[in-house]
Structures are given as structure tokens and as C-alpha cells.
Amino acid sequence: MMGGRGEIKSLELKKSGILSDSHLGLQWSNQDCNFYPGGGLFASVQMGSNENGGLKLPYADLLVKYVSLPEGFKNLGEEKGLGKKKKKSGLKLKFKISNPSLRRLISGGIAGAVSRTVVAPLETIRTHLMVGSCGHSTTEVFHDIMKTDGWKGLFRGNFVNVIRVAPSKAIELFVYDTVNKNLSARLGEQPKMPIPPSLIAGASAGVSSTLITYPLELLKTRLTIQRGVYNGLLDAFVKILQEGGPGELYRGLAPSLIGVIPYAATNYCAYDSLRKAYKKIFKQEKIGNIETLLIGSAAGAISSTATFPLEVARKHMQVGAVSGRQVYNNVLHALACILEQEGIQGLYKGLGPSCLKLVPAAGISFMCYEACKRILVEREEEE
């Protein structure tokens, strides 16, 4: 305590719990006193003893803030870690979006745009290989594109692809996530389910996104194959309407729907099954970005290999009668003609670059989707 002349006086804490000042004759017991010797601001501070017999200040944080404690006093709240919890270090990017449906749609759109842009060159090569427009191998197609258009030729139609894939993937992942969660909540308690919820959810997601965004996919295919015919997306849209009417925008829709159901169902079912297996084997509830990338890529490899012949038939039907090509009546007719003319290998032409494109695209898409869902939160406090 400070004396009248600015001297520093000392307080002695006796074993009996009594504070005394030898100079001022002040005695202070922690058993019968309920005030701080300095009075004033701290007159209401309650005193008490802790389990170890020492002196305890319940409002020590205020005391330390405004007054320097004498030697021998300790802030027990700080010593025992009773203060505020330390926040984890590291930069965490969070955006508050309260609507769960909007969070899923935005996450899906970003995932689709990023994944398709990364693999755009492989998509271009795959499309040319499927229809045999400028070579019969990946190397031949690559050299032909580089010779004719340069690097920009590998990204021909990518802007249209992003415009198509972003909303398509947003709708697809939104429908899958919503349907899968609802079905799992309703049917999860049944001992045996005939069909996994993820299989039904995947098929629903594929059909929904295909119906809404199919004309954009057809425009992208025409812009990739028919070089110099169209001056952009709008010009292609108008010319196709003039030549074939609205129905031309949905040419090849039937094989697309037939193909997307097994592909999407297999893809999402494999992804969901692999995630559950990973959690069970490694006994982890959370899956990191790298693990999600690998799981998504494996799911993409399984689904693309199983449904590739339907994809080939769909691309042939979308091209239509370009450059005197044969026009197919339906998907079965396309499959039969390709099998007759080129054999079984014709149904899997372009499978290599297709897997090189679809496998990483699936992994990147799932990884971006899960990462975006962690960034876009309902409340700012969410981890």
C-alpha cells in the first residue's frame, strides 16, 4: 500500500488467514471481511479461502486490471486456465450464408467451374477421338489441334462448358445432397434397404441437371467439332434453331438420359460407399481434402468405365449429319451401327483420355464441393 509520503508498505499474510499491516495496525481476516482494504471501487469484492487454505479473489481479474496486487497474491483464474479459451491459430476463410439450399448451389457451381476448367484440354481431345474428326489417337489429335489452333484450341468451347457445367453441377450436387439426406433420414432405421439412398439420389441428380442444361452441352459439342461455322455461343444457338428448330437443341437427349442415370447413380453411390468405408477403416469422422480428391477420383473411374459406350453413342447422335455422317434413329441403333462398323473397340474409343479427364474432374469436383461447404457456413461461429 502507498503511504502518505509515497512509501511502499508491505502486507503480511498469516497462516490464520489474517492480513496485517505492521505500520498502520490494519488487520484483515478472509473469514469475516467482505471488502478490499483500498475501499472505493473494490468495496464489494467478496473474499474467501480455497481448498488449499490460500487466499482466493473471486474478482481477481478486475483487481489485476485496476490495482497492482502485492507480492504473494495470484490470479487463480489465469493460473488454472479459467479465463477465455485461446482461439486456434491459422487463417480460416468463412462466409455466412444462412440458407442451406443456397450454400449447396453455390458450392456445386464453384466445384463444377473449377473442375471442368482444369481438365478442359482433355475434354477437347476426348470429344475429337469419340467422333474421329481429326485423328485416331490422343497424340494425333493433340498435334492436329496445336497445328491448327494452338493452345487456345485445347480450350475451345471451355467458356460454354463452364456456363453449362457450373449450373449443371450446382443442380446435380444440390439434388444429390438433398435427396440423399432425406432418404437416409427416413429409411436409415430400416434393417435392410433394397436400394442404397445414394443410388436413388445420384440418379435423381443426374436426370435433373441433364434436363435443365442439355441445350448448353449440345452447343458446346457443336462449337468444338464444327470449327469456323459459328461465331460464338449466341450465333450457334440462333443457327441451330433456324436449321432444325427447338427440337435440334435436344438431339441426343434420350441417350443422354439413359446414360446419365447409370453414370450418376454409380458415381454417387461409389463416392458415398468409399467415404463410409474410409471412415470405418480409419475410424475418422472428418475426411480431408486430399482423401476426398482420391475418393472422388476412384468413384469417377468406376462410373465412367461402366457407362462409356452410352457416352460414345450420345456424342455420335449430338454431332448429327455433320460432314455427311450417318444419322442414328435412337441409342440402340447408334450402338448397333458403331459395333458393326468398328467392333467392340469402337464403343470404348477415347476411354483413355476420357478417364484422364473424368477421373480427376470427379475428384476435384467433390473436393471443391466439400471445401466450399466448409467455407460457406450458416453461422460465423461454425468450425
Disulfide bonds with the S-S distance in Angstrom:
none
